[in-house]
Amino acid sequence: MSATNTTLISPEELFIESKRIGATSVEQGIYLVKEALVLSQKQSKHELEFDLLLCIAKSCRFQGKGFESLEYCHKANRVLNKWFPTNKIKRSHLYREFGTLHSNFFNDHVSGLEYSLKSLSMNNPELIGVLNNNIGTTYSHLGQFEKALPYLIEAKAYFAKKNDQHTLPYLDATFAEYYQLQGRIPEAIDSYKNGIHNAKKAYETIPNLHSLSYIHSYNILGLAGLYLKTSEYALLTKQLEDVYEISIKFSLPGVQSEAMILEGKMYLALNEEAFFKELFVRAINFCEKKNMFDALDFWYKEMIELCESKDKLKEALFISKALIKNKEQKALKTDSINIVAVLKDKEIEIMELENQKREIEVQRDQLEQIAYVVAHDLKTPLHNISHFISLFLRKIDPKLPSTQKFYLDFAVDNSKKLHAMLDELLIYFSINRIKSLSLTSNLNLMIPKIIDDNIELITTKEASLSYSKLPNVKMHPKHLRIILSRMIDNSLKFSRNEIPPKIKIEVRELKNEHRIRIIDNGIGLESEYKHQIFDLFKQLDKNNYSGVGMSLAICKKIIALYGGTINVDTNISEGTAFEFNIPK
């Protein structure tokens, strides 16, 4: 259909035609939607303009273009706020899309849940089943399974009553994730199988539907992922064959890429280096054509690790350059969709404060993710620098003047310190990746394990650690172990010369919180530094003590994640006392 012909058709007719064509050709369908959008704007058909913007946003999300989807959601929000701000039905659709986007693309399940709950509260009868399903899924990803189940059951009952064949595969996938996140693998496998069966059945009444093919392939990928975990490679291979066929038939490049990644992981698990390398070449070519920068990151990183494990450092270095180039191209692509302009428009035009707050948090999380990737990827070239200087020193050490050897030793020592700083940064940026914040930790079981981890230093310093029977506290065990391990390590590190360290752990149980106090008899701390020590890379005495100054910053970030605070008491007679609270 030419642009000239479209001027003879109303935007409403174009929208209807786009749905028909889009069932078999996504690209052509979106082209028609954008043509309809231009016409609706020219004719000031603002309600239709809103619907078209939301349609494009949803399509971008299906294709894995999260930032572009966010851009169109913001445009739809501006139209809504300007022309019909009290229309709860349209706002419920927008909030539903914001919620799905935050959860599925940005992995921001807290924001996703807030938007979905707001949408549900608007009582849009078209969305009741879908939103119950989305809310149940989000609670599952947050580890709140008891809250998830009633919503999932409600969604299933709603669509069963309507006999909605198209939605059944979605519900099967949702229940599969619910089981999978709890480690109930056999039940998850059965749910994915049901999803595949129901999708095939739905094709009989809704042939060639693009969204159905997407959820069909989603169930297959989920099942394939479980077979990878259980090492059932023959069954995994069969699922991959099926999903490749669907992804090619219905033009689902994102699905095809995910299938390639699963196949690559299978070859790595089987130590099939030749097959992995052959797939690597095909996957790189495919991802480059489709501008799949995140998938390219996966392939480059896995190949770098494989080369390093085989001591093929030159190959690893060559691929590292390709990885860096990919990140640069990704940055350019991000710039091309004008994220800055989106944020600027949002600041000026979005009327609701909660939207502004949520988007700021998303950008913060994105910056943190970028910092995590940068810190991770810097380790490889840094390791290479240190490694090759060390090799150089070992080979020609006798021939080097002492001054030159000092310079090279200095470079190696500092590269090792920078490597340690990057390790700490990775821990700092990965704190938010643990999402199940409602778990409980048993201190009486945890502390002996921490003592065992530090037994060599404890024995050397003749240290003693005392605690009475302690209560369980509401914090993820990994988070609490990081805090206590670093606190105890600090007490051992900053002990007085020739005075055995004494460390005491106390817990006070209050009405709404637990307060944990770690007291030692170490060198103490001047009150003027009591706030600085929680800053990133803050070392008060770099000459006499090792480390990079990240431990207390890491502890502070974890505690803040739970709504608590940490402080140090400098008024005790000797040593230091750190205290932090954990809300119940």
Secondary structure, 3 states (H helix, E strand, C coil): CCHHHHCCCCHHHHHHHHHHHHCCCHHHHHHHHHHHHHHHHHCCCHHHHHHHHHHHHHHHHHCCCHHHHHHHHHHHHHHHHHHCCCCHHHHHHHHHHHHHHHHHCCCCHHHHHHHHHHHHHCCCCCCHHHHHHHHHHHHHHCCCHHHHHHHHHHHHHHHHHHCCCCCHHHHHHHHHHHHHHCCCHHHHHHHHHHHHHHHHHHHCCCCCCHHHHHHHHHHHHHHHHHHHHCCCHHHHHHHHHHHHHHHHHCCCHHHHHHHHHHHHHHHHHCCCHHHHHHHHHHHHHHHHHHCCHHHHHHHHHHHHHHHHHCCCHHHHHHHHHHHHHHHHHHHHHHHHCCHHHHHHHHHHHCCCHHHHHHHHHHHHHHHHHHHHHHHHHHHHHHHHHHHHHHHHHHHHHHHCCHHHHHHHHHHHHHHHHHHHHHHHHHHHHHHHHCCCCCCCEEHHHHHHHHHHHCHHHHHHHCCEEEECCCCEECCCHHHHHHHHHHHHHHHHHCCCCCCCCEEEEEEEECCCEEEEEEEECCCCCCHHHCCHHHCCCCCCCCCCCCCCCCHHHHHHHHHHHCCCCEEEECCCCCCCEEEEEEEC
